Amino acid sequence: MARRLNVAVAAAAAVALGLTGCSSPSSNNDNSGNKADTGKITKQENALDPNAKGPAPEVPGARKGGTLQVVAQTTPNTFDPTDIYFTDSNEIGKLLFRTPTQFDIRNGKPTLVPDLTDLGTVSADKLTWTFKMRPGIKFEDGTPIKVEDLSYAIKRSFAHDIYANGPSYQQTYFKDGGKYKGPYKDGDNYSGVETQGTDTLIIHLEKPFSDLPFFMSFPMFTPIPKAKDTKQDYKNHPLATGPYMFKGYVPGTSLNLVKNPNWDANSDAARHQYPDAIDFAWGGDAVKMQQAVLNSKNPKDSNTISYDVLDATLIPQLNGEKKAQLVQGESPCTIVVNLDTRKIPLEVRKAIAKAYPSDQIWKVAGLNDYVAEPASTVLPPSVPGYEKYTPLPDLTGRGSGDAEGAKAMLQAAGKLGFEVSWYFDNTKSQTQQISQTRADALTKAGFKVKPIGVSTADLRSKLSNYNAPVNLGQTPAGWCSDWPSGGSWFPVLFQSHSIADGQTWGFLSDPALDKEITDIADLPADQSTPKWAALDQKIMGMYVAIPRYYDKMAVLQGTNVGTTVGDPTMGMPLLTSMYLKS
């Protein structure tokens, strides 16, 4: 099965929280939490609206005009739609690229709606999906979008030798996806994609994939005319179909967007086109940029939003009028401590959870309530299928640890002195302190501990080596939705193939569990969603990981930036609905 990278955490958030990766957080920064239970969300329902039509409802108070400034420390890696996967470029891509389906954020929650096509219909055997194109939609140059442009973009996504960063679900699920290498090597004749007439796109599958309409919201499904595919150069000016298009681009430094005159608001159910222009600047110091935005001493800073995660040093300033400059929202990520069930028996895993010093690590890691919320489930609150069931014992993401209780559990299991081992970054004081905090607590509980310090450069490869001589804290140390559904979590993290894929929590290999996950994943979204919560609770009861926290969005905006909402599918500000007050 293809390696399934996560869409988020945004690179900026990863840096701020000490994570070593964006796609699959792989930190040894064991950041659990002690935030009081807010009780805001107890259950997240799936939402699809196949009848949604443009124009999108106006944002209350919004006005047109002006230039919105967007800043961040970390640079998006590409704007080639086929190669986009990380959060920042995905969110920016929503300004540029229309896709077969898209997410409309309603009251802070994602609803899947039609965009270039309907939401699709599936055949009785679940192996053929048919999507009908909507008429009259154009590229930025005024050229009508053809169904062949959609088909070609899908074929282009199989050229993973060139577009190595993009999603790879199509290689697993689409017919002959493991054989076809894209149009450059294997030509246009590909059995997995078919067009009929002028408005029908047909996708043939190798096996059922009920979440296909969600997957088709990715930028890789935006239409690309074959004649205008400049391969590696396409990223420098991809053809826009959304409300904005490229005006100027300096890779790694800046991007200037202007209105796309050929975007039709009447055909778009989710996007808006309020600012005249949107200018992005990357590479500055995150704290300095956030401070400038917070002060808003000049027109440019007052028109700016920073999508770097809120720095803890600025929190004391968030009072009075400045409190309104804080933009908060949900993120699609859960951060955990991975436990190797191949090497650690269940009763020992329970003892680790009993002894775990979550509160102390939260403090050492410098986390705060704005950017993190203690976790007790697999799915985060932003994902349909989430349900806030009563947490399993000692899996609450909070607490100081119970050394005596854990030691009693080890004694009862005949495992006193059981060795637990992990890698940590020994070049940074914070990661050293986190590792020492964990070691002290587990030693006090009767474990033999073996922390192994390595350099930053070596950490990621060590953590991802599933044959390494450790049994705790390996990657992925967190997971984020590729789309808001349990289908982008459970099949990838908990089935037997997940070990070979290099993306597992718990290293489970259970044919019965494999079948249970597949049976749910094969159901239509409205039927699978309520079943994920029960499976979530079952897997947490196996103690495959210690939940740390749910990532949260907390960013700052200038005083002239209008009401901003979060995009829970990305953990980013929803750029397509932003405006300036004056």
ABEGO torsion letter per residue (X at the ends): XBBBBBAOBBAAAAAAAGBABAABBABABBBBBABBBAGABABBBBBBBAABBOBBBBBBGBBBEEBBBBBBABBBABABAAABABAAAAAAAAAABBBABBBBBBGGBBBBBBBABBAEBBBAAGABBBBBBBBGBBBAAGBBBBAAAAAAAAAAAABAAABAABBAAAAAABBGAAABAEAAAAEABBAABBBBEAABBBBBBABBBAAAAAAAABAAABBBBAAABAEAAAAABBBBABABBBABBBBGABBBBBBBAABBAAABAABBBABABBBBBBGBBAAAAAAAAAAGABAAAAABBBABBBBAAAAAABBEAAAAABBBBBBABBBBBBBBAAABBAAAAAAAAAABBAAAAAAAAGBBAAABBBBABABBAABBGBBBBBBBBGBAGBEAEBAAAAAAAAAAAGABGBBBBBBBBAABAAAAAAAAAAAAAAAAAGBBBBBBBBBAAAAAAAAABAABBBABGBOBAEBBBABBBAAAAAAAAABAAAAAAGBBBGGBBBAAAAAAAAAAAABBAAAAAAAAAAAAAAAAAAGABBBABBBBBBBBBBAABBBBBBBAAAGBBBAAABBBAX
